[in-house]
Amino acid sequence: MAASGEPLTSTEYIQHHLTNLQVCSTEHGLQWGHHCSEAGFWVLNADSLFWSISLGVFFLWLFRRVGKKATTGVPGKLQCFVEMLVEFVDGSVRDTFHGKNKLIAPLALTIFVWVFLMNLMDLIPVDLIPYAAQVSGVPYQKIVSTTDLNLTFALALGVFALMLFYSVKVKGPIGFLKELTLHPFNSSNVFIQALFVPVNFLLESITLLAKPVSLGLRLFGNMYAGELIFILIAILYSAGAVLGTLGGVLQIGWAIFHILVITLQAFIFMVLTIVYLSMAHEDH
């Protein structure tokens, strides 16, 4: 429903569900919703922050609880599931990461579970929480944090910062600089090598920067498209009994298929993180 109480058109319905609850500070004080449209750069997507932080805290609480109550005998279903998950991630790290770093396995587990939980919110009916929020006076509520480009890029930039840190730590500042300037074109002739340095630096810089960009865009694009399909199917409910029934069938079918998508996207984000950090640990 619109603020005036009139039903939303299909376009307005889609725009409403794809709009974040933004919070900003203006000359009139703390504002939210459409008041932040001209607030500039310092605008917070409050719903993305709330749901991502809440799910992260839930992940930490759940795994800590399982860890404290773990038994050496026959494990319960939850402990068995967590152990299988930890073994799966540990196996992926062993197969992909060729350096020595105790941070990588916990980081990979955190990324996989956290991204999966944020993606999993896409299976909640699209109108359930936004409608409850609107009744409570909150105009927008976008609960799938990974459909927010700001959040997926924040995750990718975190991985990128670790890549740079370990590249400098393992290879040294000079070694990292050589990697950027002496590859892929090299020569034993010093003069020819000097000519290739700017070309190598340009190519390697583009390759380096493309990693976090592709990492963030891939997760955002897939999850945004999936959420949009759920919203488009939901529109059928207002188009009569026949199309409404068809919409229900399509919703269930897409949700079942989307289970594979949300799991695969979390896995891909985890594996690429491991691969990029493995490359950062390689010292030629």
Secondary structure, DSSP 8 states (H G I E B T S, - for coil): --TTS----HHHHHHHHT---EEEEETTEEEEGGGGTTS-S-EEEHHHHHHHHHHHHHHHHHHHHHHHT--SSS--HHHHHHHHHHHHHHHHHHHH--S--TTHHHHHHHHHHHHHHHHHGGGS-TTHHHHHHHHTT-S-----GGG-HHHHHHHHHHHHHHHHHHHHHHHHHHHHHHHHHSSS---SSHHHHHHHHHHHHHHHHHHHHHHHHHHHHHHHHHHHHHHHHHHHHHHGGGS-HHHHHHHHHHHHHHHHHHHHHHHHHHHHHHHHHHHHHHHHT---
